[in-house]
């Protein structure tokens, strides 16, 4: 299985990192080795002094597909989740300045948190889902899927032009504003609406 990640999908996050607004979705991949094992803490890697949390709504693919039309995309997933795309921001900045790929900054071991899954039919409208991230006692990120530049079905249409989607693949749909640095002993708790989706200890 593969993790397909969408960058720069919320205008407020594009602004906070002073990036250009893309004409098409920005895509990068994480290997399955980047998945943080269940009930394990996240250990800050020794190659970065500036690891950031980025909370994201997740979609799990349940059907093989290629060149999926947007109007049929809803048939290719039935679960919605929440996760974190951990990013070594200092390393990413170095790589971006040289025009190099981001994988070392985003695809390292443990860099993908995948919380629990909820059935899609729990939501009246997947383009109107509130989600948030609490760092210790403070809400640091809070947004709604209606603010995505490319909605979930549009992402599936676009991504499937380039990659065959397979059962079990997971799409990280992008992060809103509020990303920030993590420190040892932090606790990160993610929510969809008022339901806790994950709780991660930082070491």
C-alpha positions in Angstrom: 0.0 0.0 0.0 1.1 3.6 -0.5 0.4 6.9 1.2 -0.4 9.6 -1.3 -0.1 13.1 0.2 -1.5 16.4 -1.1 0.4 19.6 -0.4 -0.8 23.2 -0.5 -4.5 22.3 -0.4 -5.6 25.1 2.1 -5.1 28.7 1.2 -4.3 29.8 4.8 -1.5 27.2 5.1 -0.1 28.3 1.7 0.1 31.9 3.1 1.7 30.9 6.4 4.6 29.2 4.6 4.8 31.9 2.0 4.4 29.4 -0.8 2.9 29.9 -4.3 -0.7 28.8 -4.8 -0.4 25.8 -7.2 -2.4 25.5 -10.4 -2.7 21.7 -9.8 -2.6 19.6 -6.7 1.0 19.1 -5.3 1.5 15.3 -4.8 4.2 13.5 -2.9 4.4 9.9 -1.5 5.3 8.3 1.8 6.3 4.6 2.0 4.5 2.3 4.4 7.6 2.3 6.6 6.7 6.0 7.5 3.5 4.8 9.3 3.9 5.3 13.1 3.0 2.0 14.8 -0.2 1.9 16.9 0.2 3.0 20.5 3.8 4.0 19.9 5.3 7.4 20.7 6.8 9.6 18.0 10.6 10.0 18.5 12.0 13.3 17.2 14.7 12.2 14.7 18.2 13.3 15.3 18.6 14.8 11.8 16.2 17.6 12.5 15.8 20.4 15.0 12.5 21.6 13.6 9.9 18.8 13.2 6.4 20.2 12.6 2.9 18.6 13.1 0.5 18.9 10.2 -3.0 17.4 10.8 -4.9 16.1 7.8 -8.1 14.4 6.9 -7.5 10.9 5.4 -9.3 8.8 2.9 -8.8 5.0 2.6 -9.2 3.5 -0.9 -11.4 0.4 -1.0 -11.4 -0.4 -4.8 -8.8 -0.6 -7.5 -9.1 2.3 -10.0 -7.3 4.3 -12.7 -8.4 7.4 -14.5 -11.4 7.8 -12.1 -13.9 10.4 -13.1 -14.8 12.8 -10.3 -18.5 11.8 -10.5 -17.6 8.2 -9.7 -14.8 8.9 -7.2 -17.2 8.5 -4.2 -17.4 4.8 -5.0 -13.7 4.3 -4.3 -13.7 4.9 -0.6 -16.0 4.3 2.4 -13.8 5.4 5.3 -12.6 8.8 6.6 -9.8 9.2 9.1 -7.4 11.7 10.6 -3.7 11.7 10.7 -0.5 13.7 11.0 2.1 14.4 8.3 5.2 15.0 10.4 7.6 17.3 8.5 11.3 18.0 9.2 10.8 21.7 8.3 14.5 22.6 8.4 15.5 19.7 6.1 12.5 20.5 3.8 13.7 24.1 3.5 17.2 22.9 2.5 15.8 20.5 -0.1 13.4 23.1 -1.5 16.1 25.7 -1.9 18.1 23.3 -4.1 15.0 22.2 -6.1 15.3 18.6 -4.6 12.5 16.2 -3.6 11.0 16.4 -0.1 11.0 12.7 0.8 13.8 12.9 3.4 11.8 15.6 5.2 8.4 13.9 5.0 8.8 10.2 4.4 11.1 9.1 7.2 10.2 6.3 9.6 7.2 7.3 11.8 6.4 10.4 9.9 2.8 9.3 9.1 0.3 9.1 12.0 -2.9 7.2 11.0 -5.7 7.4 13.5 -8.9 5.4 13.7 -11.4 5.2 10.8 -15.0 6.3 10.6 -17.6 5.1 8.0 -18.1 7.7 5.3 -21.9 7.4 5.7 -21.5 8.9 9.2 -21.2 12.3 7.5 -24.0 14.1 5.8 -21.4 15.9 3.6 -17.7 14.9 3.3 -17.1 18.5 2.1 -18.2 19.9 5.4 -16.2 18.0 8.1 -14.8 19.9 11.1 -11.4 18.6 12.3 -8.8 19.9 14.7 -5.5 19.2 16.5 -4.8 19.8 20.1 -1.2 20.2 21.3 -1.2 19.6 25.1 -4.1 21.7 26.2 -4.3 24.1 23.2 -6.1 23.8 19.9 -3.4 24.6 17.4 -5.1 23.6 14.1 -8.9 23.7 13.3 -10.5 23.7 9.9 -13.2 22.3 7.7 -12.9 20.2 4.5 -15.0 22.8 2.7 -11.9 25.0 2.7 -9.9 22.5 0.6 -8.8 24.0 -2.8 -9.3 20.5 -4.2 -12.1 18.4 -2.6 -11.7 14.7 -1.9 -13.4 13.5 -5.1 -11.3 16.0 -7.2 -8.1 14.7 -5.6 -9.0 11.1 -6.4 -9.7 12.1 -10.0 -6.4 13.9 -10.3 -4.2 11.4 -8.5 -5.6 8.4 -10.4 -4.4 9.9 -13.7 -0.8 9.2 -12.5 -1.1 6.3 -10.0 -3.3 3.3 -10.0 -5.2 3.4 -6.7 -5.2 0.1 -4.9 -7.2 -1.3 -2.0 -5.7 0.0 1.3 -4.0 3.0 -0.2 -4.4 6.1 1.9 -4.7 9.7 0.8 -3.6 12.5 3.0 -5.7 15.5 1.8 -3.6 18.4 3.0 -3.2 20.5 6.1 -4.6 23.9 7.1 -2.8 26.8 8.9 -1.5 26.4 12.4 1.4 24.0 11.8 4.2 24.2 14.3 7.2 22.7 16.1 6.9 19.7 18.4 8.9 19.2 21.6 9.7 16.2 23.7 6.8 15.4 26.2 4.2 17.1 24.0 0.9 15.3 23.4 -1.0 15.6 20.1 -4.7 14.7 20.0 -6.6 14.8 16.8 -10.4 15.2 16.5 -13.0 14.9 13.7 -16.0 16.9 15.0 -15.9 16.1 18.7 -14.6 12.5 18.3 -11.0 11.7 19.3 -9.2 10.1 16.4 -5.7 9.7 17.8 -3.4 10.6 20.7 0.3 10.7 20.3 3.1 11.2 22.8 6.3 13.0 21.6 9.7 11.7 22.8 
